[in-house]
Amino acid sequence: MGLASEEERSEFEQLCLQYPELVAARNEFEKSLEKQAFQQAIKPPDNLKEKIINKIQLQTSAGEAKIIAINARSGNSGWLRFVAAASVILLLASVYFVYDQFSENKKLKNSYNKLQSQADSIIKINEILVKEKRKSIDPDDAVVVSMVGTQPSPSSANIYWDTASSSVFLVVKNLPKLPSEKQYQLWAFIEGKPVDLGLFDPDNKNVILQMKNTQKAEAFAITIEKRGNGPIPQGPVETYGKASL
């Protein structure tokens, strides 16, 4: 209808490709606008058609043809423009509401999945402790450290550290498979110095590994080392995360 800029039209079309709700809202709006246009249409006088035909015949016989402009009543035309503008505003408000609700629901779903994953990991860790006849992790003593990739890669892992028993559990979320001569190694940083918490080979995602205990830690890191590496890091850091006590 000429009420949106080219940039706004392009953005709206892109959103329609992503969200079917917007397409449904647009179609519903177009139907309602068409319905309003027909309801407010001005019916021409019954004898108008006959007058136009007679006028054309007269001009044709005179060898002269003219274009006759038929203007709608200005009052009704202005009212229709007002209805159209109001409908567009209503549509944009509806589109924003749908998009906002969709985004909020997506955020809530992601938060729920993250909490559910953490809860599942705690349950599995507690099952390990029970099998070893050790106490479960008290939520007040548990520290969860989210470790993210330090390179442009999706590497990630979580540390579940029971500060009461010093137990450290590593939950592998996404670590690339290494060549056979390489291994991952977990480190705890104590007073700025790395302390070895063990080498490991993750077989798949979401695997839980019990690592060496530590009573203190300011941060945790995973490096890529030669198989069987000693107590000093030699390779690059794959993931890193600070511990908030």
N, C-alpha and C positions, 0 to 999 in steps of 0.2 A: 504493500500500500504506500510505499515511499516514506514511511515514518522511521525507518532504521537505516543507519549508515551501512556501507558495504562491509566494513569490518565487523559490525554487530551481526549482520546477516550471515557472514562467513562463520563467526563463532557459534551462532545458534545452530547452523547446519551441522557443524562438527559435533556439538552436544547431542543433536538428534541421532547421529550415527552411534553414539555411545549409550544413550538412555532411551529405551523404547517408550518410557512414560512421557517424555517430551513430544514424541511423534503423536501419541494418542491425544495429548492435550492440544496440540496444534490442529489435528484433524477435527476434534470436537469444536474448537474455536471457529474454524472455517465453516463448519456446518451451521453453527449458530449465527454467524455473520450473514451467510446466504439466506437463512430463514428470516432474519430481521429485514434484509433487503427486500425480499418478496412481500413481507407483511406491510412494509411502509411504501411499497411501490405506488406511484400515482396512476390511476386508471385514466386513460385518455377519453375524451368525449366520444360518444357513439358515432357522431357524424364526421370525426376528424379524418378517418381513412378516406371517406368519399371526397372530402374537400381537397386532400392532397392529390388524389388521382385526377380530379378535375383540373387542378392547377398545373400538374405535369402535362396533361393533354393540351391545355391552352398554350403553354410555353413551347411545347414540341411543334404544334401547328404554326407557331409564330417563328420557328427556326431559332429559338433561343432557349437554352437550358440553364437554369440557375440552381445553386445549392441552397437549400432552405435549412437553416439551423433552428432546431427546436430545443429550447432551453427549458430545463425543469424549473419549477418554482424555487426561488432562492431560499425561502424559509425551510422547505423540506430538505433541500440539498444540504444546508448548514446543519440541520438536525441529524441527517444521516452521517455526516462527517463527525459530529460529536459522538454519536453512538459507536462509530467505527473506532475512534480514538480511545473511548472509554473501554471498549472491548479489548483493544490491543494492550492497554495498561493492565487490565484484568488478566490477560493471558501472560504477560511478562511477570506479573506478581505470582501467578500460579506456577509458571516455569521455575522461578527462583525458589519457591517453597518446595517444589518437588525435588529440585537439585540439592537444596540445603538438607532436606530430610534424607535423601539418598546418601549424601556425603557423611552425615552424622551417623546413620545406621552402619555404614561401612567402617567408620572409626570404632564404633562400639563393638562390632563383630571382630575386628582385629584385636581390640583390647581383650575381649572375652577369650579368643583363641590363644592369646599369649598367656593369660592367667591360667587357662585350662592346661596348657602345655607345662607350665611351671608346677601346677598342682599334680599332674600325672608324674612328673619327674620326682617330686618329693615323695609321692607314694611308693614309687619303685625304689628310691633310695632307702626309705624306711623298711621296705621288705628285705633289702640287703642287710641292713643292720639287725633286723629280727633274726634272720638266718644265722648271723654271726653272734647271736645272743647279746647284742648291744642295744642300748636304748635308742628310741626313735629321735629324730631331730625336733627339738623344741622350736617353734616358730620365733620365739624371742631371741634364740641363740643363732638362728640361721641367717647367713648373709648370702644374697644372690648377686653375682657379678656377671653382667652381660659383656661378653667379649666380641668385638667387631673387627673386621678385617682392616689392616693397616695399609693394604695395597688396593688398587682398583679391582677388587674381587668380592664375591658374596660370602666370604668365609665368616663363620660365626660359631660361637660356643657359649655355654653358660657354666659358671662355677657355683656350686652349692657348698658353702663352707660352714660347718658347724663349729662355732667359736668355743663352745663348751667342751667338746671332745677333741677339737682340732682336726676332725675328719674333713677331707676335701674330696668332693665328687665332681667329675667333669662330665657334662652332657654335650656330646658332639651334635651340633645342629647342621653344620655344612662345612666340611673340610675336604679339599680336593684330594683325590687319590695320589699317593706318592710313588716314585720308582722304588723298586725292591731294596736299593741301597740307602734309602732315606727313611727317617722316622720323625714323628712329631715329638716335641718335648715341652712339658709344662713347667713354668717357673713362677715362684712367688717372689715379689720384690719386698725385701725387708731392709729398711733404712737405706733404700736406693740400690741395694745389691741383689742380684738374682740368686735364688736358692732353688736347686733342682727338686721337682716334685714328681719326676718320673717320665720315662719314654713310653710312647703308645702308638699303636697302629689301628686307627678307626676302621672297622669293617664296613659300616654303613652309617646313615644318619640316625639321630635320636638314640645312639648307644650311650649307656651310662658306665663310666669307668671310675673306680675308686683309686685315687692317687695317694701319694705320700702325705702324711699329716703336716700341718703347720699351725703354730700358735699365734703367729703374727703374719700380717701381710698388708701392704699398702696398695698392691696391684698384682694382677696376674697376666701372664703372657704365654703364648704358644709360638715356638720357633720350629723351623725345619732344619734338622740336623742329620749328620751321617749316622747310619745305624750303629747303636751302641755308644753314642756320644757320652762323654763324662760330665762332671759337675759344673762345667763352664760353657756358656752358650757360644756357639761358633757361627750358626746360620742366621738367616733373616727372620724377622718377626712376622708371623702370619696373622695373629690376632692379639688384641690387648684390651684390658678393662681395669678400671680403678675399683678398689674395694671401699665401700662407704660403711663405716661402722657406726 
